[in-house]
Amino acid sequence: MNPVVLVTDLARAKILDLLNEEEAATPQGLRIEVTGESGPEYRYELSFDALDSAEADDSVVDWLGLGVIVPASSIDKLQGATLDLPAGGSGMVLRNPNRPNPLAGLDVELTGEVPERINLLLEKAINPSLAQHGGYAELRAWEEPKAYILMGGGCQGCAVSAMTLRSGIERTLKDQIPEILEVVDVTDHASGTNPYYEPAKK
């Protein structure tokens, strides 16, 4: 069976070290599972599990001595992902090209001009998840092909807000609204104002 998740050499070595510290009666492997969604991204769980506990439809692959189990329900969501241990990093990073449909289960039809569609997507699909952390995102300007987004509340000054914009909001907007080729963060995270962006003069 072809691997669902690629495991880099650094990640494999680290996981094998951890497995060697486990005292298990049966051979163990790394189980990688999608457990839910968090806004525009999936939530994951990595754990050690007995290799013989895998179901028939699960993906079980041997990575040079490391067994990797991906449950059947997570295969499509993890196809093509890479598990890595960045140099100098303190934890594993799962780089997944797949993400949930932000409009799944919502009665939303993206119609109208580009700014209308952006605002609808922010309101219905993006801001509800940001609100869980006291944050929000709003459209400040649309100048084809760029959307200028301001992040406020709990997102303002947050160390991971730039990552949120790039990995979540930008990808969601680009996926759903093809006219958008670039998303620009115009938040002043230091002072809470927006002094460095002015719409182009017509």
C-alpha positions, 0 to 999 in steps of 0.5 A: 500500500502506498503511504498516505503520510510521508515521514521525514528521516528526522521525524522517523528517528525521533519517533523511533527513539520515543517508541524504544522507551515504550514498554509494550507487549505488542509491536507499536506504531504511530497512529495519525488521525484527523479528529475534527476541524478548527476553522480552515484547518484540520485537528490531528491526533498522533499517538502510539498504537498496537500495529495489530489493532489496525482495521482492514481498511486502515492504511498501515505502512512501514517506514524503515522500521516505523509502522504508520497507521492512518485510519480509513476515515482519515486517509483522504484528508491526509493524502499527501501530507508530510510529518516532519521535525524541523531542525531546532524545533521542539515538536512535530509538524504535519504539513497537509495540503488538504483542508476542510471545505469551510462552507460544508454544512452551511447554507451559503451561496457565494454570489455577487461582487468580489467584496460581497463574497469576501465579506460573506465568507468571512462572516459565515466561515472564518470569523466564527472560528476566530471568535472562539479566541476573541478575534475577527477578520474584516475586509478593508479594501479590494483592489484586484487581485489583492484583498486587504484584510485587517485582523482584530480582537484576540488576533491583534498582536497575537504571535500566531496571527500571521500564520493564521492569515497565511495558512487559514484565511488566505488559502480559504479566500483563494480557494473559494474566490478565484479572483483573489491572487494575494491577501495582504495583512494590514493589521498594525499589531503593535498599536492597534491602528492601521497607519501604513495602508491607504487605498490607491488613488483613482 
